Amino acid sequence: EQTRGRENPERSHGWENIAPSFSALALHAGYDPAEHHHSSGVPLYQTAAYALPNEEYASRIVFSELDDDIYSRISNPTTGILEKRLAALHGVSGAVATSSGLAALGDAILNIAAGGGRILTSYRLYGGTVAAFSNVLPDYGISFDFAHNPDDPRSWEERIRPDTKALLVESVSNPLNAVADLGTLAGIAHTHGIALIVDNTLATPYLLNPFDFGADIVVYSTTKSINGHGNAIGGIVLESGAFDYASGRYPQFSRKAWTLRTRDGRERSILDVAPNTPFTARLR
């Protein structure tokens, strides 16, 4: 009867119009078993490349006319499902999975501060993050300022400089469990045309969605609560799609990279593929 109801509007029970719950998205978003030999669990695709049916099919992928996997450095069905699922749980359009949480944070910072710049943050940070800030990223021309009192908005305001590229906080800090006032920090950042990056590793989207409070970029170590099993290291970067990177503070996102060609041989920039390409799509 339910099956017939789906096919016949007069017998519909209305359930097909109900938005999926968080739990349903966590279990099913981004995955159709029918596309994977009806496997109930997401398969692990351990392959570098993919067999393409013909030259025309491959050309359609190369010329951005078709979205499909061609090489695992670019995309992989297993990681693609993770990206789609986490994007669905946050209500955003895209995400990029990485090899670890620090890789996710590094990708976000290296992109937002490309060419050098300053990240304003708090001392309430994961130890590995502090080590990267102290020993690795300065070699790339990226420096860091710290709000003296993270609970006082004025401590953030007074440390913003012309070369400040982002505010960075952990929503719930590791290991102090301090909760950041994301709404206030987003207001400060956006007043100055600066992006707010939130590491939401401990809270997960189940407890907190930073995008609801104005975050522009959210990163995770999926190794921890998102994985839940302690058997796989990973990370992910998500982006709201709402921040204006063309404000002049981020020229790297307006500079065209002539790496693609059209079918008739004309050069084109990756930015020409989609004028409003999200930040996460530019991390690849």
VOPAGU-2260 file (C-alpha; in pm, 1 decimal, decimal comma):
REM VOPAGU-2260
SITE   aa  ch    i         X         Y         Z
SITE  GLU   A    0       0,0       0,0       0,0
SITE  GLN   A    1     280,9     242,2      82,6
SITE  THR   A    2     454,5     158,3    -243,3
SITE  ARG   A    3     137,8     226,2    -438,2
SITE  GLY   A    4      94,0     547,3    -240,2
SITE  ARG   A    5     428,7     674,2    -362,0
SITE  GLU   A    6     325,0     616,6    -720,4
SITE  ASN   A    7     -29,8     750,1    -688,2
SITE  PRO   A    8     -73,0    1101,2    -537,0
SITE  GLU   A    9    -429,1    1013,7    -436,3
SITE  ARG   A   10    -294,7     741,0    -207,7
SITE  SER   A   11       8,1     933,2     -80,7
SITE  HIS   A   12      49,9     941,3     296,9
SITE  GLY   A   13     258,1    1259,2     281,3
SITE  TRP   A   14     570,9    1107,0     435,6
SITE  GLU   A   15     769,7    1156,4     115,5
SITE  ASN   A   16     757,4    1535,2     171,7
SITE  ILE   A   17     901,4    1518,0     522,7
SITE  ALA   A   18    1259,8    1644,9     554,1
SITE  PRO   A   19    1497,0    1367,9     668,7
SITE  SER   A   20    1603,9    1378,8    1030,9
SITE  PHE   A   21    1961,9    1425,3    1144,2
SITE  SER   A   22    1982,3    1053,9    1221,4
SITE  ALA   A   23    1853,3     963,7     875,5
SITE  LEU   A   24    2109,7    1190,9     710,5
SITE  ALA   A   25    2387,2    1048,1     928,7
SITE  LEU   A   26    2298,7     698,9     808,7
SITE  HIS   A   27    2203,0     756,7     446,2
SITE  ALA   A   28    2303,8    1098,3     306,9
SITE  GLY   A   29    2522,4    1087,6      -1,1
SITE  TYR   A   30    2482,9     713,7     -53,3
SITE  ASP   A   31    2257,6     512,2    -281,9
SITE  PRO   A   32    2313,5     134,5    -241,0
SITE  ALA   A   33    2180,2      78,3    -592,2
SITE  GLU   A   34    2486,3     259,2    -728,2
SITE  HIS   A   35    2722,0      29,8    -535,3
SITE  HIS   A   36    2595,5    -322,7    -605,5
SITE  HIS   A   37    2330,3    -276,6    -332,3
SITE  SER   A   38    2590,0    -293,8     -54,5
SITE  SER   A   39    2424,6    -186,4     271,7
SITE  GLY   A   40    2757,8     -50,1     395,3
SITE  VAL   A   41    2968,1     203,7     207,4
SITE  PRO   A   42    3238,7      11,2      16,1
SITE  LEU   A   43    3606,0     105,6      41,5
SITE  TYR   A   44    3726,0     185,0    -307,7
SITE  GLN   A   45    4097,5     106,0    -291,5
SITE  THR   A   46    4197,9     219,0    -636,6
SITE  ALA   A   47    4411,3     493,3    -786,4
SITE  ALA   A   48    4232,0     518,8   -1121,2
SITE  TYR   A   49    3900,7     415,5   -1275,6
SITE  ALA   A   50    3808,7     228,6   -1591,7
SITE  LEU   A   51    3627,2     471,9   -1820,3
SITE  PRO   A   52    3390,1     332,0   -2085,1
SITE  ASN   A   53    3526,0     535,3   -2376,6
SITE  GLU   A   54    3723,0     841,6   -2478,3
SITE  GLU   A   55    3413,7    1061,8   -2502,5
SITE  TYR   A   56    3318,7     979,3   -2142,4
SITE  ALA   A   57    3667,7    1071,5   -2023,3
SITE  SER   A   58    3658,9    1393,4   -2225,2
SITE  ARG   A   59    3331,7    1497,4   -2064,5
SITE  ILE   A   60    3493,3    1463,7   -1721,2
SITE  VAL   A   61    3807,2    1653,7   -1825,3
SITE  PHE   A   62    3601,8    1939,4   -1972,5
SITE  SER   A   63    3382,4    1960,9   -1659,4
SITE  GLU   A   64    3075,1    1847,5   -1850,5
SITE  LEU   A   65    3032,8    1541,2   -1628,8
SITE  ASP   A   66    3098,8    1486,5   -1259,5
SITE  ASP   A   67    3252,0    1142,9   -1206,2
SITE  ASP   A   68    3561,6     983,5   -1057,7
SITE  ILE   A   69    3871,9     968,5   -1274,4
SITE  TYR   A   70    4166,2     957,1   -1028,2
SITE  SER   A   71    4160,8     912,5    -650,7
SITE  ARG   A   72    4388,9    1208,3    -581,4
SITE  ILE   A   73    4104,2    1420,0    -721,0
SITE  SER   A   74    3803,9    1221,4    -598,7
SITE  ASN   A   75    3710,7     876,4    -473,8
SITE  PRO   A   76    3362,4     728,6    -420,7
SITE  THR   A   77    3428,8     640,7     -56,1
SITE  THR   A   78    3557,1     983,1      43,8
SITE  GLY   A   79    3295,8    1142,9    -180,9
SITE  ILE   A   80    3017,0     985,6      22,7
SITE  LEU   A   81    3176,0    1114,5     344,2
SITE  GLU   A   82    3196,1    1463,6     193,6
SITE  LYS   A   83    2832,8    1457,7      80,2
SITE  ARG   A   84    2712,0    1320,8     412,5
SITE  LEU   A   85    2892,7    1579,4     624,4
SITE  ALA   A   86    2777,6    1856,1     389,8
SITE  ALA   A   87    2417,2    1737,4     428,3
SITE  LEU   A   88    2447,7    1728,6     808,0
SITE  HIS   A   89    2562,6    2092,2     801,6
SITE  GLY   A   90    2321,8    2215,4     535,6
SITE  VAL   A   91    2597,4    2330,2     298,0
SITE  SER   A   92    2675,6    2237,3     -60,2
SITE  GLY   A   93    3020,9    2085,7     -37,3
SITE  ALA   A   94    3313,4    1955,9     163,7
SITE  VAL   A   95    3666,6    1827,2     112,5
SITE  ALA   A   96    3794,2    1524,7     303,4
SITE  THR   A   97    4160,0    1512,2     410,6
SITE  SER   A   98    4401,9    1261,4     560,3
SITE  SER   A   99    4377,6    1402,2     915,2
SITE  GLY   A  100    4231,5    1681,3    1124,1
SITE  LEU   A  101    4553,2    1881,9    1109,7
SITE  ALA   A  102    4557,0    1836,0     731,3
SITE  ALA   A  103    4205,8    1985,8     719,8
SITE  LEU   A  104    4310,9    2279,8     936,1
SITE  GLY   A  105    4628,7    2322,9     733,9
SITE  ASP   A  106    4437,2    2325,4     404,7
SITE  ALA   A  107    4198,9    2588,8     536,3
SITE  ILE   A  108    4474,8    2815,0     669,5
SITE  LEU   A  109    4712,5    2773,7     374,3
SITE  ASN   A  110    4429,9    2877,1     141,3
SITE  ILE   A  111    4284,4    3161,5     344,7
SITE  ALA   A  112    4630,4    3307,2     417,5
SITE  ALA   A  113    4797,9    3216,9      87,1
SITE  GLY   A  114    5095,0    3444,5      24,0
SITE  GLY   A  115    5125,5    3535,1     391,0
SITE  GLY   A  116    4900,6    3682,6     653,4
SITE  ARG   A  117    4792,1    3669,5    1012,2
SITE  ILE   A  118    4548,5    3435,7    1188,9
SITE  LEU   A  119    4386,8    3566,0    1506,9
SITE  THR   A  120    4307,9    3287,0    1748,7
SITE  SER   A  121    4283,4    3180,5    2112,6
SITE  TYR   A  122    4523,4    2995,6    2339,4
SITE  ARG   A  123    4243,3    2740,8    2393,8
SITE  LEU   A  124    4359,8    2505,9    2121,9
SITE  TYR   A  125    4449,1    2143,2    2062,6
SITE  GLY   A  126    4819,0    2079,6    2124,5
SITE  GLY   A  127    4883,9    1960,1    1770,3
SITE  THR   A  128    4735,0    2282,8    1636,4
SITE  VAL   A  129    4962,8    2489,9    1859,6
SITE  ALA   A  130    5263,5    2291,6    1736,1
SITE  ALA   A  131    5169,1    2353,8    1372,3
SITE  PHE   A  132    5119,6    2724,7    1441,5
SITE  SER   A  133    5454,8    2747,9    1617,3
SITE  ASN   A  134    5678,1    2527,2    1404,8
SITE  VAL   A  135    5534,3    2477,3    1056,9
SITE  LEU   A  136    5309,0    2753,1     922,5
SITE  PRO   A  137    5543,9    3046,6    1002,6
SITE  ASP   A  138    5777,9    2906,4     734,8
SITE  TYR   A  139    5499,8    2984,9     485,2
SITE  GLY   A  140    5473,8    3347,1     592,3
SITE  ILE   A  141    5171,7    3287,2     814,3
SITE  SER   A  142    5183,6    3438,3    1163,0
SITE  PHE   A  143    4946,8    3411,7    1456,9
SITE  ASP   A  144    4804,0    3651,2    1714,0
SITE  PHE   A  145    4622,7    3547,7    2028,6
SITE  ALA   A  146    4330,5    3720,2    2196,1
SITE  HIS   A  147    4447,0    3790,3    2550,3
SITE  ASN   A  148    4104,6    3711,5    2695,9
SITE  PRO   A  149    3903,0    3491,4    2457,2
SITE  ASP   A  150    3584,3    3561,1    2653,6
SITE  ASP   A  151    3609,9    3937,7    2596,3
SITE  PRO   A  152    3508,6    4056,6    2247,5
SITE  ARG   A  153    3736,6    4359,6    2286,4
SITE  SER   A  154    4036,7    4128,5    2308,5
SITE  TRP   A  155    3956,7    4011,3    1958,1
SITE  GLU   A  156    3874,6    4353,9    1816,5
SITE  GLU   A  157    4197,2    4514,8    1937,2
SITE  ARG   A  158    4418,0    4245,3    1780,8
SITE  ILE   A  159    4278,1    4269,7    1426,1
SITE  ARG   A  160    4538,0    4404,5    1179,8
SITE  PRO   A  161    4526,3    4491,7     808,1
SITE  ASP   A  162    4685,8    4155,4     725,9
SITE  THR   A  163    4453,7    3950,2     948,4
SITE  LYS   A  164    4298,1    3685,1     725,4
SITE  ALA   A  165    4077,5    3490,5     967,0
SITE  LEU   A  166    3956,4    3441,4    1320,4
SITE  LEU   A  167    4003,9    3083,5    1435,5
SITE  VAL   A  168    3849,3    2910,9    1736,8
SITE  GLU   A  169    3750,6    2568,7    1859,1
SITE  SER   A  170    3376,9    2561,5    1929,7
SITE  VAL   A  171    3443,2    2340,2    2231,0
SITE  SER   A  172    3812,3    2349,6    2306,3
SITE  ASN   A  173    4032,9    2043,8    2345,7
SITE  PRO   A  174    4112,1    1971,6    2624,6
SITE  LEU   A  175    3972,0    2262,4    2829,4
SITE  ASN   A  176    3609,3    2223,2    2709,6
SITE  ALA   A  177    3566,3    2600,2    2690,1
SITE  VAL   A  178    3271,5    2702,9    2470,9
SITE  ALA   A  179    3331,0    2984,7    2221,6
SITE  ASP   A  180    3074,5    3259,3    2158,1
SITE  LEU   A  181    3052,6    3193,2    1786,4
SITE  GLY   A  182    2780,2    3446,0    1713,4
SITE  THR   A  183    2978,3    3732,4    1865,2
SITE  LEU   A  184    3300,4    3625,8    1696,3
SITE  ALA   A  185    3124,7    3596,5    1359,4
SITE  GLY   A  186    2992,4    3950,1    1402,6
SITE  ILE   A  187    3341,4    4083,1    1479,1
SITE  ALA   A  188    3498,3    3898,1    1188,2
SITE  HIS   A  189    3237,4    4004,4     934,6
SITE  THR   A  190    3247,4    4367,3    1044,9
SITE  HIS   A  191    3611,1    4365,7     934,9
SITE  GLY   A  192    3552,4    4155,4     622,6
SITE  ILE   A  193    3733,3    3856,7     775,0
SITE  ALA   A  194    3635,2    3490,8     767,7
SITE  LEU   A  195    3560,6    3291,3    1083,1
SITE  ILE   A  196    3710,6    2940,5    1092,3
SITE  VAL   A  197    3569,3    2700,9    1352,9
SITE  ASP   A  198    3720,5    2369,1    1456,1
SITE  ASN   A  199    3410,7    2175,0    1560,9
SITE  THR   A  200    3581,4    1843,1    1631,9
SITE  LEU   A  201    3455,5    1785,1    1985,1
SITE  ALA   A  202    3098,9    1907,6    1939,0
SITE  THR   A  203    3024,2    1743,6    1599,1
SITE  PRO   A  204    2720,8    1866,7    1399,7
SITE  TYR   A  205    2497,6    1656,8    1625,4
SITE  LEU   A  206    2551,5    1898,7    1916,4
SITE  LEU   A  207    2637,8    2216,7    1726,4
SITE  ASN   A  208    2631,7    2342,1    1369,4
SITE  PRO   A  209    2871,2    2641,5    1359,2
SITE  PHE   A  210    2716,5    2764,5    1034,8
SITE  ASP   A  211    2400,0    2842,6    1229,5
SITE  PHE   A  212    2602,9    3099,9    1424,9
SITE  GLY   A  213    2779,6    3266,1    1133,9
SITE  ALA   A  214    3089,1    3050,4    1082,0
SITE  ASP   A  215    3232,2    3065,4     730,6
SITE  ILE   A  216    3462,3    2761,5     735,0
SITE  VAL   A  217    3431,2    2455,6     959,4
SITE  VAL   A  218    3699,8    2192,4    1003,9
SITE  TYR   A  219    3703,1    1856,6    1178,2
SITE  SER   A  220    3931,9    1583,5    1284,1
SITE  THR   A  221    3698,5    1300,9    1183,5
SITE  THR   A  222    3936,2    1070,7    1373,0
SITE  LYS   A  223    3752,4    1146,9    1693,9
SITE  SER   A  224    3376,9    1168,3    1753,6
SITE  ILE   A  225    3266,1    1165,0    1389,0
SITE  ASN   A  226    3442,0     831,6    1336,6
SITE  GLY   A  227    3348,6     701,2    1679,8
SITE  HIS   A  228    3541,9     375,4    1641,7
SITE  GLY   A  229    3904,7     482,8    1677,4
SITE  ASN   A  230    4002,1     290,7    1364,3
SITE  ALA   A  231    4059,3     558,7    1098,2
SITE  ILE   A  232    4235,8     894,0    1089,6
SITE  GLY   A  233    4079,8    1168,4     880,7
SITE  GLY   A  234    3966,5    1526,9     853,9
SITE  ILE   A  235    3723,2    1741,3     658,6
SITE  VAL   A  236    3674,7    2105,5     557,8
SITE  LEU   A  237    3331,4    2259,1     494,6
SITE  GLU   A  238    3236,0    2607,6     380,5
SITE  SER   A  239    2916,4    2809,5     405,7
SITE  GLY   A  240    2914,4    2953,8      53,4
SITE  ALA   A  241    2800,3    3287,9     196,3
SITE  PHE   A  242    3127,8    3469,8     261,1
SITE  ASP   A  243    3250,0    3729,8       9,1
SITE  TYR   A  244    3608,9    3639,1     -74,4
SITE  ALA   A  245    3619,7    3910,6    -341,5
SITE  SER   A  246    3646,9    4186,8     -81,0
SITE  GLY   A  247    4012,0    4252,7    -168,1
SITE  ARG   A  248    4155,4    4081,5     138,9
SITE  TYR   A  249    4182,2    3748,5     -45,3
SITE  PRO   A  250    4325,3    3817,7    -393,0
SITE  GLN   A  251    4427,8    3451,4    -427,7
SITE  PHE   A  252    4063,3    3358,9    -484,1
SITE  SER   A  253    4019,0    3605,6    -770,0
SITE  ARG   A  254    4341,3    3522,2    -950,9
SITE  LYS   A  255    4271,2    3298,5   -1247,3
SITE  ALA   A  256    4473,2    2981,2   -1297,9
SITE  TRP   A  257    4473,4    2891,9   -1666,9
SITE  THR   A  258    4489,3    2515,3   -1622,5
SITE  LEU   A  259    4190,1    2404,5   -1830,3
SITE  ARG   A  260    4087,8    2414,8   -2194,4
SITE  THR   A  261    3758,0    2400,6   -2376,4
SITE  ARG   A  262    3690,4    2139,6   -2640,9
SITE  ASP   A  263    3790,5    2385,6   -2913,3
SITE  GLY   A  264    4127,5    2449,6   -2744,9
SITE  ARG   A  265    4059,9    2783,7   -2575,1
SITE  GLU   A  266    4223,5    2831,2   -2235,1
SITE  ARG   A  267    3999,4    2890,6   -1939,3
SITE  SER   A  268    4046,9    2937,3   -1569,1
SITE  ILE   A  269    3913,7    2699,8   -1309,9
SITE  LEU   A  270    3717,1    3000,5   -1182,6
SITE  ASP   A  271    3533,1    3007,6   -1515,5
SITE  VAL   A  272    3373,2    2671,3   -1439,7
SITE  ALA   A  273    3143,1    2822,9   -1179,7
SITE  PRO   A  274    3171,2    3192,4   -1081,6
SITE  ASN   A  275    3050,7    3121,0    -727,0
SITE  THR   A  276    3268,4    2815,2    -670,2
SITE  PRO   A  277    3276,2    2745,0    -294,5
SITE  PHE   A  278    3602,8    2775,0    -103,5
SITE  THR   A  279    3604,2    2397,0     -48,8
SITE  ALA   A  280    3604,9    2330,7    -421,9
SITE  ARG   A  281    3920,2    2539,9    -456,4
SITE  LEU   A  282    4110,1    2332,9    -201,4
SITE  ARG   A  283    4157,0    2038,2    -435,8
